[in-house]
Amino acid sequence: MTVKVRHKAVMAAVIALALLPAHIMRAQTQPAPDSHSFLLRLPTKVNTTGLQFSYLMTGAFGGVNNIVTTKPTVHDYVIDTSYKNMPARTLKIIIFCPGYGIELLNIPSLTDLSAKSATFELKSLPTVRFSGKIVAPEGTARKNFKIEVIYSANWDREFFGVGVGGVTFFAIASVDAPRDGSFSVAVPDFASDPAIASFKEKGRLRLMAREPKTGAFAYTLERADRPGRDAEFEIATKYNEALLYAKPNK
């Protein structure tokens, strides 16, 4: 099946832009079985700070994809499973919560569900260190900046079953860069995550340099071993120390 996907917000967790309206709100009650909504629940014991999820729903309207940054202390969410008054037939969800592995949900037929809800029992995922050094442009005053690590889940097209469309991004870690440019940050060990083991692609880590107060890009980061290439790294069980060049933004 070919699905025409409408992206409502592709990199809302990555770039500091206003999040486009997401058909999502805090759940107060269980949706009725015949309602066009789906209840997503997480255990109240889970710290939901940094929780993010992406979903794709399909129907007569084609496909609608959204990535949502959620609120701390909120554990229940209702997804509106309709678009322009047309009900969705299928729903797929990708969940990321810091400290836990990826969770996936695939519902091939919303109409066949007697209870339109799911509770996710998140599983802990260990971390690995990602270290390196950033060399600032010669002859320029070095800015204070924060290193933000983004996970590019480029296996999402395989999971969602679409050939084109934006990639799901999750902000997974950040750390202040010392004056000498060296850094070390703990990132999820996605190479050991069973949820994505079957996918051909395992994703990439992308590093960005942001100004701490404004969130604006401080520099464009490039890999020293790959001039002109963004600071992206394939998911691995262990990461070699990275040398990055910070280039002024154009």
N, C-alpha and C positions, 0 to 999 in steps of 0.2 A: 504493500500500500504506500502510495506517495502522499506525504502530508505536507501541506503548505503551512509553515509555522509563522505565527505572528509573535514577535518578541516585544514584550511590554517593558522589560528592563533587563539588559544583558549584563552589564558590568556594574550593577548598583552597589555591590560590596567592594568594588575595586577602585572606582574613580569617585571623587567627591562631587557627585551630581545628585540632584534631588531624585529620590526614588519615585518612579512612576507609580500611579495608583495600582495597588495590588488588591485583588478581591479577597481580602483576608482580614479577620478580626478576631478578637479574643472570644473563645467559645464560652457560652454561659450554660447551654443545654445541649443534649445530644440531638443532632439533626434528625428530623423525621425520615423514615426510609424512602419516602417518595419526594423528598426535597432535593433541590439541586445544590447540595453542599456536602462537604466531606470533613469529618472531624479528625484532626491529627493531634495525638496526645503524647506527652513525654512524662515520665515519672517525676513527681514533685521533688524527689531527692536530688535530681540532676540540676547542676548549676547551668542555666541556659544562657549565661553571658557569652556572646559570640555565636550563638546558634544561628544557622543560616540554612535555608532550604530552597531548592529549585524544583519546579514541577512542570510537566507538560500534559495538557489535556487535549483530547481530539474528539471531533464530532462532525456534524454536517457542515460546521463552519471551517473545517480544516484543523489547524492546531494552534494553541495558544501556550506560550512558554513564559515563565516568570521566575525571577530569582528574588528571594525575600530576605531581608535582614530583620530579625525579630527583636523583641524586647526582653531584657533580663527579668527574671522572676515569672514570666508568662510561660506556661507549659501547655496550654490548650489553644489550638487555632482551628478556625473553620475556613476551608477553601471553598469559594463559590465555584461550583463545577458547571457553570453555564457561560455562554458568551453571546451577547446581543439576543438574550431570551431564548437561545438555543441550548439544550442540555448537552453536556459532554457524554461521550460513550466510554472513553477510557481515561485512565489517570496513572501517571508515573511520577514518583517523587524521589529526589535525592536529598538526604539530610546530612549536614555536617555540624558537629558540636565539639568545641575544643576539649581534648582529653579522651575523645571517643573515636571509634572507627566510623567510616561511611555507612549509612543505612539506606537501603533501596526498597521501594515499594512499587509493585507492578500490578495494577488492577485492569485486566483486559475487558471487563464489562461492569460498569457502574450500575446498570439496570438490574443485574442479577444479584446485587448485594442486598441482604436483608437488613444489615446494620452498616451504615456508611460511616465507619470510623476505624481507626487503627491506633494501637498503643505501641510505641517503639521502646523496647528495652535496650538501651544503648550499651555497647560493649567497649570496655576500655581499650585504648590503643597506645603502645609505648611510643616514646619519642626518640629521635636521633639528633645529633648535633650538626648544625650547618655553620661553618666558620669561614672567615675570609678577611680580606683587607680591601678597602676602597681607596684608590689613589685619586686625589682631587686634581683638577686642572692646574697645570703649572702656571705660576704667575697670577693666580686669582686667589682672592681671600676665601678661605674655606668656610662654608656655612655649617651651622649646626643642623643636623638632620636626623631623622628617624628612618630606620630600615624596616620596610614592610614586606612581609613574605606572602605572596599570593599563590594559591594552588589552582592551577588550570586543569580542570577535570575534562580533558579532551576525549575521554571515553564516553561522554554523555550522549554523543550522536549515536553510538552503537547501542547504548541503553535505551534512549528515546526512540530509536528506529527511524532516524531522519538522516538524509544525506547532506543537507546543508543547514546553515544556521549558526548563530553565535555559540561560543563555548561557555559553559558554566564556570564561574570563578568564585573562589572562597578566600576571604582574608583569614589566614591561619596563625600568624605570629607577627610580632614587631619588637624592635629593640633599638635603643638609642645608640648611635654610632659615636665612639670615643673620638677625641681630637686627632688621634693618629690614624683613624679610619678602620681600625681592626674591629671585628665583631664576632659574636658567637651566639647562636639562637637555637632553641629546641624546636624542632618541627615534627609533626606526626610521621610515624614510620609507615607511610602508605604502601611501601613495598611489601609489608607484611599484613596488609589489610585484606582479609578473605573476601570482602564484598566486591573488590575490583580485580580479583585474581584472574577471572575468566576473560577479561577484556584484553584486546590486542594492545591498546594504549593504556598506560598506567597514570598518565598525567605529567605535569611539569611544575616545578617551582619557579616563580618569577620574583625577582627582587626589585623593589622600587625605593627611591630616596625621596622622602617627604619632609617638608618643613614642619616641625613639631606643633607650632601654634595654628597655622592656617590649613595644614594638610595639602598645600600646593606642592607640586613637584620641585624638589630642590635641585636635582641633577637627573640626567638620563644616564642610566647605568649600562655599561657594556662589558662583556667578558673579554679579558686580556688575551685569552687564547683564541678568540674568535672575533677579530676586529669588525666593528660595524654591526655585530649581533647583540640583541638585547640580553640582559642577564637572566637567561632561562636555563634550567637544568632538569634533565630527565630524572624521574623518580628512581631512587637507588636505595640499596640497603645501607650504604655508607657513602658519604660525600667527601671528596677531596677538598682541601682548603682552596677557596676561590680567590682569584685576584681580579678585581673589577676596576674599570676606569669610569670616573664620573665626568661626564661631558656637560657643558652648559646647555640649558634648554634653549631651543631656537625660538 
